[in-house]
Amino acid sequence: MLKLRIITALVLLAILLPVLYFGNPLAFAAVVVVFFGAAVWEAFRLFTPGSKQVLLIAAVWTLVFVYAFFIVPQARPQVWFGLGVAVWLLRLAPSLKIGLPSLASFGNTLLSVTYAVAIVACFAAIVTLYRHSALYLLSVLVLVWIADIGAYFSGKAFGKRKLAPSISPGKSWEGAIGGACAVLLLAGAAVLSGAALFADTFPVHVQARFGWGGLALVLIAIVALSVCGDLFESQLKRRAGVKDSSALLPGHGGVLDRIDALVPVLPLAALIATWL
């Protein structure tokens, strides 16, 4: 399994890194659209297990996404960023406490649309951050990856208090705090280094605009939202009775399994970026 995970990761990197840095807009658009379509298809599968209409619904959402963010470039993505942050704060994150509606209910249908909106906001943020620069986009992605890695090792070493035992028994408060500390330390080190390599990165821009206190608050919010995104997808999978969102990525599960923590984070980062 580990060998398969490594091979899949290397293949993905071999595709994604050239697309990001060669600056071909058509290649970038193609990759984004494929990943968006896969993510929204997987999401609706988790909300409506066994439904034969999932592929059609995902295709419609993908066409709308393409039209809104590639065919009509004058569309205001900031609206989507604000909407994405709002649905997480008002509906999706609270579900971690109040639970999910039953699969057969109208509430579940509404929640599926709400989560689809959150995915649109996430991919709209990817497009916008990339249009600033590939490094700027990567600097936000890396924050989430650092939080995940830091949480994993901190949880392994110190984890005692379960964060959400009914949703994801493996996650602990100590892991979440460790992930936040890792993000704060590494982002702070990047800012303090003053290196030209980090000049056009999200943490450097945030610190320059809001100071160290503002940077710390933004980074803590990013870590907290990344945990919410991860837990929300785990909640969906547990209710649907599946281990992974799909088997599209051998050894890794589905696309949604890889971007669940990014779904709430990227709209917030893109919204903040519009104020910088």
C-alpha positions as CSV (number, residue, x, y, z in Angstrom):
1,M,0.0,0.0,0.0
2,L,2.8,2.4,0.9
3,K,4.5,1.7,-2.4
4,L,1.3,2.4,-4.3
5,R,0.8,5.7,-2.4
6,I,4.3,6.8,-3.2
7,I,3.9,6.0,-6.9
8,T,0.5,7.8,-7.1
9,A,2.0,10.8,-5.3
10,L,5.0,11.0,-7.7
11,V,2.7,10.8,-10.8
12,L,0.5,13.6,-9.4
13,L,3.5,15.7,-8.7
14,A,4.9,15.0,-12.2
15,I,1.6,16.4,-13.6
16,L,0.8,19.2,-11.3
17,L,4.2,20.9,-10.8
18,P,4.9,21.4,-14.6
19,V,1.3,22.6,-15.0
20,L,1.8,25.2,-12.3
21,Y,5.2,26.5,-13.4
22,F,5.1,26.3,-17.2
23,G,2.4,28.9,-17.2
24,N,0.2,27.3,-19.8
25,P,-3.4,28.5,-19.1
26,L,-5.1,25.8,-21.0
27,A,-3.2,23.0,-19.2
28,F,-3.9,24.6,-15.9
29,A,-7.6,25.0,-16.7
30,A,-7.9,21.4,-17.9
31,V,-6.3,20.0,-14.7
32,V,-8.5,22.2,-12.5
33,V,-11.7,21.2,-14.3
34,V,-10.8,17.5,-14.1
35,F,-10.1,17.7,-10.4
36,F,-13.2,19.9,-9.7
37,G,-15.4,17.4,-11.6
38,A,-14.0,14.5,-9.7
39,A,-14.4,16.3,-6.3
40,V,-18.0,17.3,-6.9
41,W,-18.8,13.8,-8.2
42,E,-17.3,12.2,-5.1
43,A,-19.2,14.6,-2.9
44,F,-22.6,13.9,-4.3
45,R,-21.8,10.1,-4.1
46,L,-21.3,10.6,-0.4
47,F,-24.6,12.4,0.0
48,T,-26.6,10.1,-2.2
49,P,-25.0,6.6,-2.1
50,G,-26.1,4.4,-5.0
51,S,-27.8,7.2,-7.0
52,K,-27.7,6.9,-10.7
53,Q,-28.0,10.7,-11.2
54,V,-24.7,11.6,-9.5
55,L,-22.7,11.7,-12.7
56,L,-25.2,14.0,-14.4
57,I,-25.4,16.3,-11.4
58,A,-21.6,16.5,-11.3
59,A,-21.4,17.3,-15.0
60,V,-23.9,20.2,-14.6
61,W,-21.9,21.7,-11.7
62,T,-18.7,21.3,-13.7
63,L,-20.1,23.1,-16.7
64,V,-21.3,25.9,-14.5
65,F,-17.9,26.2,-12.9
66,V,-16.2,26.3,-16.3
67,Y,-18.5,29.0,-17.6
68,A,-18.2,31.1,-14.4
69,F,-14.4,31.0,-14.0
70,F,-12.9,30.4,-17.4
71,I,-15.4,31.6,-20.0
72,V,-16.6,34.7,-18.1
73,P,-13.4,36.0,-16.5
74,Q,-15.1,39.2,-15.4
75,A,-17.1,37.2,-12.8
76,R,-16.5,38.4,-9.3
77,P,-14.8,35.5,-7.4
78,Q,-14.8,37.5,-4.2
79,V,-18.5,36.7,-3.9
80,W,-17.8,33.0,-4.0
81,F,-15.0,33.4,-1.4
82,G,-17.3,35.2,1.0
83,L,-20.0,32.6,0.4
84,G,-17.6,29.8,0.9
85,V,-16.4,31.1,4.3
86,A,-20.0,31.8,5.3
87,V,-21.4,28.3,4.6
88,W,-18.6,26.8,6.6
89,L,-19.1,29.1,9.6
90,L,-22.9,29.0,9.5
91,R,-23.7,25.4,8.4
92,L,-20.9,23.0,7.6
93,A,-18.7,23.4,10.7
94,P,-21.7,23.4,13.1
95,S,-22.7,20.0,11.7
96,L,-19.7,18.5,13.5
97,K,-21.6,19.3,16.7
98,I,-25.2,18.8,15.7
99,G,-24.7,15.9,13.2
100,L,-25.9,15.3,9.7
101,P,-29.5,14.9,8.5
102,S,-30.6,11.5,7.4
103,L,-29.7,10.5,3.8
104,A,-33.3,10.4,2.7
105,S,-34.3,13.8,4.0
106,F,-34.7,17.2,2.2
107,G,-32.2,18.6,4.7
108,N,-29.6,16.2,3.2
109,T,-30.3,17.6,-0.3
110,L,-29.9,21.1,0.9
111,L,-26.7,20.2,2.7
112,S,-25.3,18.5,-0.5
113,V,-25.9,21.7,-2.4
114,T,-24.3,23.8,0.3
115,Y,-21.2,21.6,0.3
116,A,-21.1,21.8,-3.5
117,V,-21.0,25.6,-3.2
118,A,-18.1,25.2,-0.8
119,I,-16.2,23.1,-3.4
120,V,-16.9,25.8,-6.1
121,A,-15.5,28.4,-3.7
122,C,-12.4,26.3,-3.1
123,F,-11.7,25.9,-6.8
124,A,-12.5,29.5,-7.5
125,A,-9.8,30.3,-4.9
126,I,-7.4,28.0,-6.7
127,V,-7.9,29.9,-10.0
128,T,-7.6,33.3,-8.4
129,L,-4.5,32.5,-6.2
130,Y,-2.8,30.9,-9.2
131,R,-3.5,34.0,-11.3
132,H,-1.5,36.0,-8.7
133,S,1.4,33.4,-9.0
134,A,2.0,29.7,-8.8
135,L,4.2,30.3,-5.7
136,Y,1.4,32.3,-4.0
137,L,-1.0,29.4,-4.5
138,L,1.6,26.8,-3.3
139,S,2.4,28.9,-0.2
140,V,-1.3,28.5,0.9
141,L,-1.4,24.8,0.1
142,V,1.8,24.2,2.0
143,L,0.3,25.7,5.2
144,V,-2.4,23.1,5.1
145,W,0.1,20.3,4.4
146,I,2.3,21.4,7.2
147,A,-0.7,21.5,9.6
148,D,-1.6,18.0,8.5
149,I,1.9,16.6,8.9
150,G,2.5,18.4,12.2
151,A,-0.9,17.1,13.5
152,Y,0.0,13.5,12.5
153,F,3.4,13.4,14.3
154,S,2.2,15.4,17.3
155,G,-0.8,13.1,17.7
156,K,1.3,10.0,17.5
157,A,3.7,11.4,20.1
158,F,1.4,13.1,22.5
159,G,-2.2,12.4,21.5
160,K,-4.4,11.6,24.5
161,R,-7.6,13.8,24.3
162,K,-9.8,12.8,21.4
163,L,-10.8,15.7,19.2
164,A,-13.9,14.2,17.7
165,P,-14.1,10.5,18.8
166,S,-17.5,9.8,17.1
167,I,-16.3,11.2,13.7
168,S,-12.5,10.4,13.5
169,P,-11.2,8.6,16.6
170,G,-7.6,9.0,15.5
171,K,-7.5,12.8,15.8
172,S,-6.5,14.5,19.1
173,W,-6.4,17.9,20.5
174,E,-2.7,17.5,21.0
175,G,-2.3,16.7,17.3
176,A,-4.3,19.8,16.2
177,I,-2.3,22.0,18.5
178,G,1.0,20.5,17.2
179,G,-0.1,21.2,13.7
180,A,-0.9,24.8,14.6
181,C,2.5,25.2,16.2
182,A,4.3,23.8,13.2
183,V,2.5,26.2,10.9
184,L,3.2,29.2,13.1
185,L,6.9,28.3,13.5
186,L,7.6,27.6,9.8
187,A,5.6,30.5,8.5
188,G,7.3,32.8,11.0
189,A,10.7,31.5,9.9
190,A,9.9,32.1,6.3
191,V,8.9,35.7,7.1
192,L,11.9,36.4,9.3
193,S,14.3,34.9,6.7
194,G,13.7,37.8,4.4
195,A,14.7,35.4,1.5
196,A,13.7,36.4,-2.0
197,L,12.3,32.9,-2.4
198,F,9.5,33.8,0.1
199,A,8.8,37.4,-0.9
200,D,5.7,36.6,-2.9
201,T,4.1,34.1,-0.5
202,F,0.9,34.4,1.5
203,P,2.4,34.5,5.0
204,V,4.9,37.3,4.0
205,H,2.1,39.4,2.5
206,V,-0.2,38.9,5.5
207,Q,2.5,39.8,8.0
208,A,3.4,42.9,6.0
209,R,-0.2,44.1,5.9
210,F,-1.5,43.0,9.4
211,G,1.6,42.5,11.5
212,W,2.7,39.5,13.6
213,G,-0.5,39.4,15.6
214,G,-2.6,39.5,12.4
215,L,-0.5,36.7,10.9
216,A,-0.9,34.5,13.9
217,L,-4.7,34.9,13.9
218,V,-4.9,34.2,10.2
219,L,-2.7,31.1,10.5
220,I,-4.7,29.8,13.5
221,A,-7.9,30.3,11.6
222,I,-6.5,28.4,8.6
223,V,-5.5,25.5,10.8
224,A,-8.9,25.4,12.5
225,L,-10.7,25.4,9.2
226,S,-8.4,22.7,7.8
227,V,-9.4,20.5,10.7
228,C,-13.1,21.3,10.1
229,G,-12.8,20.3,6.5
230,D,-11.1,17.1,7.3
231,L,-13.6,16.1,9.9
232,F,-16.6,17.1,7.8
233,E,-15.6,14.7,5.0
234,S,-14.9,12.0,7.6
235,Q,-18.4,12.6,8.9
236,L,-19.8,12.2,5.4
237,K,-17.9,8.9,4.8
238,R,-18.9,7.5,8.1
239,R,-22.6,8.2,7.4
240,A,-22.3,6.7,3.9
241,G,-20.4,3.7,5.3
242,V,-17.3,4.0,3.1
243,K,-13.6,4.3,3.8
244,D,-12.7,6.6,0.9
245,S,-14.6,9.1,-1.2
246,S,-13.7,7.0,-4.3
247,A,-10.8,4.9,-5.7
248,L,-9.6,7.4,-8.3
249,L,-6.2,7.8,-6.7
250,P,-4.7,4.4,-6.0
251,G,-3.4,4.2,-2.5
252,H,-4.9,7.6,-1.6
253,G,-8.6,7.1,-2.0
254,G,-10.4,9.9,-3.9
255,V,-9.7,13.5,-4.9
256,L,-11.9,14.7,-2.0
257,D,-9.8,12.7,0.4
258,R,-6.8,14.8,-0.7
259,I,-8.4,18.2,-0.7
260,D,-11.0,18.0,2.2
261,A,-8.9,20.2,4.4
262,L,-8.4,22.7,1.6
263,V,-12.1,23.2,0.8
264,P,-12.7,25.6,3.7
265,V,-9.2,27.1,3.8
266,L,-8.6,28.3,0.2
267,P,-11.7,30.6,0.1
268,L,-10.6,32.3,3.3
269,A,-7.1,32.7,2.0
270,A,-8.3,34.1,-1.3
271,L,-10.7,36.5,0.5
272,I,-7.8,37.8,2.7
273,A,-5.6,38.1,-0.3
274,T,-8.1,40.5,-1.9
275,W,-7.5,42.8,1.1
276,L,-3.7,42.7,0.8
